[in-house]
Amino acid sequence: METYRIALGDGVVHSFEVAMYPHHQQPSCRYGVFQDGKPVASLSPDSQGFLYICQNPGNISGDVLDLICEVIELRHPHYISEYIADNQ
């Protein structure tokens, strides 16, 4: 699992752990997002390779989840592009 620290404009720093499931199959989600060891969201790439929110059991704000998606897309572009190639 990787830890992502997301700093928002209000000065609050959020810390999330992100687990990637490399053998992801639709309709399950490819990334699990955890905070303090508890699952708070799940993400998956769409047909264009952009991550979308599958589940949000932690009621994390959409703005924070969007930032997490952006960070993952920037850190792991090869995983997302592999997913698109495999599913065309």
Residue frames as a rotation matrix with the C-alpha (Angstrom) as fourth column:
MET 1
0.582 0.813 0.000 0.00
0.813 -0.582 0.000 0.00
0.000 0.000 -1.000 0.00
GLU 2
-0.525 -0.690 0.498 1.15
0.661 -0.699 -0.271 3.53
0.535 0.187 0.824 -0.73
THR 3
0.027 0.495 -0.869 0.38
0.847 -0.473 -0.243 6.51
-0.531 -0.729 -0.432 1.47
TYR 4
-0.278 0.002 0.961 -0.85
0.697 -0.687 0.203 9.69
0.661 0.726 0.189 -0.17
ARG 5
-0.352 0.163 -0.922 -0.91
0.719 -0.584 -0.378 12.95
-0.599 -0.796 0.088 1.75
ILE 6
-0.114 0.447 0.887 -3.34
0.833 -0.443 0.330 15.40
0.541 0.777 -0.322 0.25
ALA 7
-0.664 -0.133 -0.736 -3.01
0.566 -0.733 -0.378 19.04
-0.489 -0.667 0.562 1.34
LEU 8
0.202 0.822 0.532 -6.05
0.963 -0.267 0.047 21.21
0.181 0.503 -0.845 0.71
GLY 9
-0.203 -0.261 0.944 -6.18
0.358 -0.917 -0.176 24.97
0.911 0.302 0.279 0.39
ASP 10
0.697 0.548 0.463 -7.65
-0.227 -0.444 0.867 25.26
0.680 -0.709 -0.185 3.87
GLY 11
-0.085 -0.860 0.503 -4.39
-0.895 -0.155 -0.417 23.98
0.437 -0.486 -0.757 5.37
VAL 12
0.484 0.306 0.820 -5.81
-0.672 0.730 0.124 20.61
-0.561 -0.611 0.559 6.37
VAL 13
-0.470 -0.658 -0.588 -3.60
-0.863 0.484 0.147 17.64
0.188 0.576 -0.795 5.44
HIS 14
0.652 0.700 0.291 -5.43
-0.714 0.696 -0.072 14.38
-0.253 -0.161 0.954 4.78
SER 15
-0.544 -0.839 0.008 -3.54
-0.809 0.527 0.260 11.08
-0.223 0.135 -0.965 4.81
PHE 16
0.651 0.759 0.008 -4.81
-0.705 0.608 -0.365 8.09
-0.282 0.232 0.931 2.86
GLU 17
-0.515 -0.693 0.504 -3.43
-0.327 0.703 0.632 4.66
-0.792 0.161 -0.588 2.07
VAL 18
0.366 0.590 -0.719 -4.13
-0.902 0.037 -0.429 3.36
-0.227 0.807 0.546 -1.41
ALA 19
-0.288 -0.371 0.883 -4.07
-0.136 0.928 0.346 -0.32
-0.948 -0.020 -0.318 -2.32
MET 20
-0.143 0.202 -0.969 -3.95
-0.986 -0.110 0.122 -1.35
-0.082 0.973 0.215 -5.96
TYR 21
0.238 0.282 0.929 -5.50
-0.179 0.953 -0.244 -4.63
-0.955 -0.108 0.277 -7.04
PRO 22
-0.509 -0.602 -0.615 -3.43
-0.641 -0.211 0.738 -5.52
-0.574 0.770 -0.279 -10.14
HIS 23
-0.971 0.188 0.150 -5.65
0.240 0.796 0.556 -8.40
-0.015 0.575 -0.818 -11.22
HIS 24
-0.541 0.774 -0.329 -8.68
-0.313 -0.548 -0.775 -6.17
-0.781 -0.316 0.539 -11.19
GLN 25
-0.832 0.422 0.359 -11.68
0.534 0.436 0.725 -7.40
0.149 0.795 -0.588 -13.16
GLN 26
-0.668 0.701 0.249 -14.79
-0.659 -0.713 0.240 -5.37
0.346 -0.004 0.938 -13.85
PRO 27
0.422 0.470 0.775 -17.16
0.266 -0.882 0.390 -4.72
0.866 0.041 -0.497 -12.08
SER 28
0.583 -0.247 -0.774 -14.90
0.799 0.002 0.601 -4.67
-0.147 -0.969 0.198 -9.01
CYS 29
0.975 -0.221 0.029 -12.84
-0.217 -0.972 -0.090 -1.57
0.048 0.081 -0.996 -8.26
ARG 30
0.523 -0.841 -0.140 -9.11
0.345 0.359 -0.867 -1.40
0.780 0.405 0.478 -8.97
TYR 31
-0.583 -0.748 0.317 -8.00
0.052 -0.424 -0.904 0.84
0.811 -0.511 0.287 -6.08
GLY 32
0.437 0.633 -0.639 -8.99
0.758 0.124 0.641 0.71
0.485 -0.764 -0.426 -2.43
VAL 33
-0.234 -0.444 0.865 -8.61
-0.124 -0.869 -0.479 3.91
0.964 -0.220 0.149 -0.39
PHE 34
0.310 0.242 -0.919 -8.13
0.800 0.456 0.390 3.61
0.514 -0.856 -0.052 3.38
GLN 35
-0.021 -0.315 0.949 -7.88
-0.391 -0.871 -0.298 6.12
0.920 -0.377 -0.105 6.20
ASP 36
-0.233 -0.193 0.953 -6.64
-0.972 0.065 -0.225 4.98
-0.019 -0.979 -0.203 9.60
GLY 37
-0.930 -0.271 0.247 -6.87
-0.267 0.962 0.049 1.39
-0.251 -0.020 -0.968 8.34
LYS 38
-0.174 0.947 0.269 -10.57
0.232 0.304 -0.924 1.65
-0.957 -0.098 -0.272 7.44
PRO 39
-0.615 -0.001 0.789 -11.89
0.787 0.056 0.614 1.47
-0.045 0.998 -0.033 3.86
VAL 40
-0.310 0.481 -0.820 -13.26
0.163 -0.823 -0.545 4.86
-0.937 -0.302 0.177 2.86
ALA 41
0.419 0.455 -0.786 -13.49
-0.699 -0.390 -0.599 4.67
-0.579 0.800 0.155 -0.95
SER 42
-0.037 -0.413 0.910 -12.88
0.493 0.785 0.376 2.55
-0.870 0.462 0.175 -4.03
LEU 43
0.189 -0.023 -0.982 -11.77
-0.653 -0.749 -0.108 3.82
-0.733 0.662 -0.156 -7.43
SER 44
0.109 -0.162 0.981 -11.57
0.573 0.816 0.071 2.36
-0.812 0.554 0.182 -10.92
PRO 45
-0.782 -0.401 -0.477 -10.45
-0.138 -0.635 0.760 3.61
-0.608 0.660 0.441 -14.37
ASP 46
0.420 0.902 -0.102 -13.10
-0.235 0.000 -0.972 4.38
-0.877 0.432 0.212 -16.97
SER 47
0.674 -0.099 0.732 -12.72
0.642 0.569 -0.514 3.59
-0.365 0.816 0.447 -20.68
GLN 48
0.822 -0.388 0.416 -10.67
-0.015 -0.747 -0.665 6.79
0.569 0.540 -0.620 -21.13
GLY 49
-0.040 -0.886 -0.462 -8.28
0.617 0.341 -0.709 5.91
0.786 -0.314 0.533 -18.29
PHE 50
-0.446 -0.037 0.894 -9.60
-0.506 -0.814 -0.286 8.46
0.739 -0.580 0.344 -15.80
LEU 51
-0.881 0.102 -0.463 -10.40
0.406 0.667 -0.625 7.21
0.245 -0.738 -0.629 -12.32
TYR 52
-0.162 0.877 0.453 -13.94
-0.452 -0.474 0.756 7.43
0.877 -0.082 0.473 -11.04
ILE 53
-0.661 -0.004 0.751 -15.41
-0.746 0.114 -0.656 6.77
-0.083 -0.993 -0.079 -7.62
CYS 54
-0.569 0.442 -0.693 -16.91
-0.002 0.842 0.539 3.27
0.822 0.308 -0.479 -7.35
GLN 55
0.391 0.619 -0.681 -17.78
0.709 0.269 0.652 3.44
0.587 -0.738 -0.334 -3.67
ASN 56
-0.402 -0.484 0.777 -17.54
-0.156 -0.800 -0.579 6.06
0.902 -0.354 0.246 -0.95
PRO 57
0.305 0.580 -0.756 -18.45
0.613 0.487 0.621 4.38
0.729 -0.653 -0.207 2.37
GLY 58
-0.366 -0.530 -0.765 -16.35
0.926 -0.292 -0.240 6.93
-0.096 -0.796 0.598 4.29
ASN 59
0.708 0.703 0.067 -18.36
0.702 -0.690 -0.176 9.85
-0.077 0.172 -0.982 2.87
ILE 60
-0.339 -0.877 -0.340 -15.12
0.653 -0.480 0.586 11.55
-0.678 -0.023 0.735 1.81
SER 61
0.323 0.484 -0.813 -15.81
-0.190 -0.808 -0.557 14.83
-0.927 0.334 -0.169 0.00
GLY 62
0.843 0.093 0.530 -15.80
0.472 0.345 -0.811 14.69
-0.258 0.934 0.247 -3.77
ASP 63
0.815 -0.578 0.041 -13.06
-0.506 -0.744 -0.437 17.35
0.284 0.335 -0.898 -3.89
VAL 64
0.130 -0.783 0.608 -10.72
-0.819 0.261 0.511 15.22
-0.559 -0.564 -0.608 -1.79
LEU 65
0.341 0.046 0.939 -11.48
0.227 0.965 -0.129 12.08
-0.912 0.257 0.319 -3.81
ASP 66
0.990 -0.005 0.143 -10.86
0.137 -0.261 -0.955 13.99
0.043 0.965 -0.258 -7.04
LEU 67
0.483 -0.868 0.114 -7.42
-0.873 -0.488 -0.016 14.99
0.070 -0.092 -0.993 -5.72
ILE 68
0.049 -0.424 0.904 -6.66
-0.423 0.811 0.404 11.38
-0.905 -0.403 -0.140 -4.79
CYS 69
0.731 0.283 0.621 -7.66
0.403 0.556 -0.727 10.29
-0.551 0.782 0.293 -8.30
GLU 70
0.914 -0.402 -0.052 -5.36
-0.315 -0.624 -0.715 12.90
0.255 0.670 -0.697 -9.84
VAL 71
0.186 -0.889 0.418 -2.41
-0.927 -0.017 0.376 11.83
-0.327 -0.457 -0.827 -7.69
ILE 72
0.155 -0.085 0.984 -2.91
-0.011 0.996 0.088 8.15
-0.988 -0.024 0.153 -8.58
GLU 73
0.916 0.228 0.330 -3.29
0.317 0.091 -0.944 8.94
-0.245 0.969 0.012 -12.29
LEU 74
0.717 -0.696 -0.031 -0.02
-0.639 -0.639 -0.429 10.89
0.279 0.327 -0.903 -12.21
ARG 75
0.010 -0.748 0.664 1.88
-0.874 0.316 0.369 8.27
-0.486 -0.584 -0.650 -10.19
HIS 76
-0.418 -0.096 0.904 0.66
0.023 0.993 0.116 5.19
-0.908 0.069 -0.413 -12.04
PRO 77
0.070 0.515 -0.854 -0.16
-0.853 -0.413 -0.319 6.13
-0.517 0.752 0.410 -15.66
HIS 78
-0.684 -0.402 -0.609 1.19
-0.684 0.645 0.342 2.81
0.255 0.650 -0.715 -16.99
TYR 79
-0.876 0.426 0.228 -1.29
0.231 0.783 -0.577 0.76
-0.424 -0.453 -0.784 -14.93
ILE 80
-0.001 0.927 -0.375 -4.19
-0.162 -0.370 -0.915 2.80
-0.987 0.059 0.151 -16.22
SER 81
-0.021 -0.038 -0.999 -3.03
-0.977 -0.212 0.029 2.64
-0.213 0.977 -0.033 -19.86
GLU 82
-0.949 -0.293 -0.121 -2.53
-0.308 0.942 0.135 -1.15
0.074 0.165 -0.983 -19.53
TYR 83
-0.531 0.824 0.198 -6.11
0.224 0.362 -0.905 -1.44
-0.817 -0.436 -0.377 -18.28
ILE 84
0.213 0.610 -0.763 -7.42
-0.625 -0.515 -0.586 0.47
-0.751 0.602 0.272 -21.31
ALA 85
-0.406 -0.457 -0.792 -5.40
-0.908 0.304 0.290 -1.68
0.108 0.836 -0.538 -23.74
ASP 86
-0.990 -0.013 0.140 -6.63
-0.048 0.967 -0.249 -4.89
-0.132 -0.253 -0.958 -22.09
ASN 87
-0.377 0.926 0.012 -10.27
0.413 0.179 -0.893 -3.83
-0.829 -0.331 -0.450 -22.24
GLN 88
-0.261 0.287 -0.922 -10.59
-0.739 -0.673 -0.001 -2.60
-0.621 0.681 0.388 -25.83
